[in-house]
Amino acid sequence: MSKLDFRYDIEKDFQNYENNYLDHKYPDYGRKEFDTAPFLWPSLKRKIDQAADDDKKVIIKDYLNNFAKNELPINIEIEGLRKYWSSLEAEYFKNLCNYMKIPNEIDKMTVYFTTLSISPYNVVNRYFYVSFFSNLPSQVKTIMHETMHIMFRSYFEKYLKEKGVDKQAILEITEALTILLNYEFCNLLLVPEKNNKPSTLDLQDKVVELWEKKVSFITMLDELIKMRT
């Protein structure tokens, strides 16, 4: 049985809009502002931009309610991703746990489809988003990316804090490690990982350098910690 539960939920999608479109609660990582809603109709974006704050939410909820009526494409996409992921899941989690030297005991996670392009994750409640409008290979890459975040932080965040790593540095190290998808896990990808967050690029370079030297994961992590403390 899959460790991931795939679903579309209007309230969860709306929550993503509240946090990452109407507001910008995502970490900065040195990026300039970027469009988290490239799939919205330009006329709808203008309507939202020109509306009062409370009205913005009403407009977005109306859009999402109308979107949710498209049950056939939504169900086809959910089933397609579930089916493709099921062919990769066991090998991916086995390899990830072996590489990080953590137990291969994966608690259930929920994958929420979103009509935005941004796919945040929640470690405590064990869920993350995947963009409905991405192609299948990119969605699978998102799953690997976000589950790596959740697994890493579940097992190593306490260790990082004990080493004096602050919150932003923990997030940057977490992001930088996903470059490993292009090396340790590339046999399961159809498209490469491109994590273009500026404040993580030096860490990503170090990850690649250390991976090529075949150091252990904990040695790699300690080197990343030194770069942020």
Secondary structure as the mmCIF struct_conf table of DSSP 4:
data_model
#
loop_
_struct_conf.conf_type_id
_struct_conf.id
_struct_conf.beg_label_comp_id
_struct_conf.beg_label_asym_id
_struct_conf.beg_label_seq_id
_struct_conf.end_label_comp_id
_struct_conf.end_label_asym_id
_struct_conf.end_label_seq_id
BEND BEND1 LYS A 3 LYS A 3
STRN STRN1 LEU A 4 ARG A 7
HELX_RH_AL_P HELX_RH_AL_P1 ILE A 10 TYR A 17
HELX_RH_PI_P HELX_RH_PI_P1 GLU A 18 LEU A 22
BEND BEND2 ASP A 23 ASP A 23
BEND BEND3 TYR A 26 TYR A 26
TURN_TY1_P TURN_TY1_P1 TYR A 29 GLY A 30
HELX_LH_PP_P HELX_LH_PP_P1 ARG A 31 GLU A 33
BEND BEND4 THR A 36 THR A 36
TURN_TY1_P TURN_TY1_P2 PRO A 38 PHE A 39
BEND BEND5 LEU A 40 LEU A 40
HELX_RH_AL_P HELX_RH_AL_P2 PRO A 42 GLN A 50
BEND BEND6 ALA A 51 ALA A 51
HELX_RH_AL_P HELX_RH_AL_P3 ASP A 53 ALA A 68
TURN_TY1_P TURN_TY1_P3 LYS A 69 LYS A 69
HELX_RH_AL_P HELX_RH_AL_P4 GLU A 71 SER A 86
TURN_TY1_P TURN_TY1_P4 SER A 87 LEU A 88
HELX_RH_AL_P HELX_RH_AL_P5 GLU A 89 MET A 100
TURN_TY1_P TURN_TY1_P5 LYS A 101 LYS A 101
STRN STRN2 MET A 109 THR A 114
BEND BEND7 THR A 115 SER A 117
STRN STRN3 TYR A 121 ASN A 122
TURN_TY1_P TURN_TY1_P6 VAL A 123 ARG A 126
STRN STRN4 TYR A 127 SER A 131
TURN_TY1_P TURN_TY1_P7 PHE A 132 PHE A 133
BEND BEND8 SER A 134 SER A 134
HELX_RH_AL_P HELX_RH_AL_P6 LEU A 136 GLU A 162
TURN_TY1_P TURN_TY1_P8 LYS A 163 GLY A 164
HELX_RH_AL_P HELX_RH_AL_P7 LYS A 167 ALA A 176
HELX_RH_3T_P HELX_RH_3T_P1 LEU A 177 ASN A 182
TURN_TY1_P TURN_TY1_P9 TYR A 183 GLU A 184
BEND BEND9 PHE A 185 PHE A 185
HELX_RH_3T_P HELX_RH_3T_P2 CYS A 186 LEU A 188
BEND BEND10 LEU A 190 VAL A 191
HELX_RH_3T_P HELX_RH_3T_P3 PRO A 198 THR A 200
HELX_RH_AL_P HELX_RH_AL_P8 LEU A 201 GLU A 212
TURN_TY1_P TURN_TY1_P10 LYS A 213 LYS A 214
HELX_RH_AL_P HELX_RH_AL_P9 PHE A 217 MET A 227
TURN_TY1_P TURN_TY1_P11 ARG A 228 ARG A 228
#
